[in-house]
Amino acid sequence: MTQKIVILDIETSGVEPAGNGIIEIRALVVDKATGKVLDTLQLLTKPKSPNKLSKIAKELTGITDSMLEVAPSNEIALKQLEEFIANQTVWAYNAPFLVAFLNKSTKRDWVIKDILSEVKSKLPTLKNYLLLTVAQHLNLTPNDHLGRMKDCHVTKDILQKIIT
């Protein structure tokens, strides 16, 4: 029987949950043993606030206000995420950041395992722990053809290298 895990990533309109919201949800269902991606989820989502994205949010994410105008609300998108996860173990890079936004946006307490803390314990001498710095240190090559899903795939590959 295949043991599945979920790799989760989000984009937000700012770094603090107060006054900001989730603008994109990305997730992979992965076969834990092989690393094979079994399913994907990618949703733009319209937060309650702010009404307009800042210039820096647009630059960092590549997401525009017009893209979010037709996106489902956070409430609808997060229900889709909960269905997608379906009681599987969830991992994320910098999980406390995701948990803060998810808890603010839902009535549930999210439990997400943190890949960043695993990386810090196994690679304590890195100059920084940015996702792409860690990937480079582990000789992983991000696939730019994956677009905004790239971070999810890099996170999956880092987890496989660190945990196995």
Rosetta blueprint (number, residue, H / E / L):
1 M L
2 T L
3 Q L
4 K E
5 I E
6 V E
7 I E
8 L E
9 D E
10 I E
11 E E
12 T E
13 S L
14 G L
15 V L
16 E L
17 P L
18 A L
19 G L
20 N L
21 G L
22 I E
23 I E
24 E E
25 I E
26 R E
27 A E
28 L E
29 V E
30 V E
31 D E
32 K L
33 A L
34 T L
35 G L
36 K L
37 V E
38 L E
39 D E
40 T E
41 L E
42 Q E
43 L E
44 L E
45 T L
46 K E
47 P L
48 K L
49 S L
50 P L
51 N L
52 K L
53 L L
54 S L
55 K H
56 I H
57 A H
58 K H
59 E H
60 L H
61 T H
62 G L
63 I L
64 T L
65 D H
66 S H
67 M H
68 L H
69 E H
70 V L
71 A L
72 P L
73 S E
74 N H
75 E H
76 I H
77 A H
78 L H
79 K H
80 Q H
81 L H
82 E H
83 E H
84 F H
85 I H
86 A L
87 N L
88 Q L
89 T E
90 V E
91 W E
92 A E
93 Y L
94 N L
95 A H
96 P H
97 F H
98 L H
99 V H
100 A H
101 F H
102 L H
103 N H
104 K H
105 S H
106 T L
107 K L
108 R L
109 D L
110 W L
111 V L
112 I L
113 K E
114 D E
115 I H
116 L H
117 S H
118 E H
119 V H
120 K H
121 S H
122 K H
123 L L
124 P L
125 T L
126 L L
127 K L
128 N L
129 Y L
130 L L
131 L H
132 L H
133 T H
134 V H
135 A H
136 Q H
137 H H
138 L L
139 N L
140 L L
141 T L
142 P L
143 N L
144 D H
145 H H
146 L H
147 G H
148 R H
149 M H
150 K H
151 D H
152 C H
153 H H
154 V H
155 T H
156 K H
157 D H
158 I H
159 L H
160 Q H
161 K H
162 I H
163 I H
164 T L
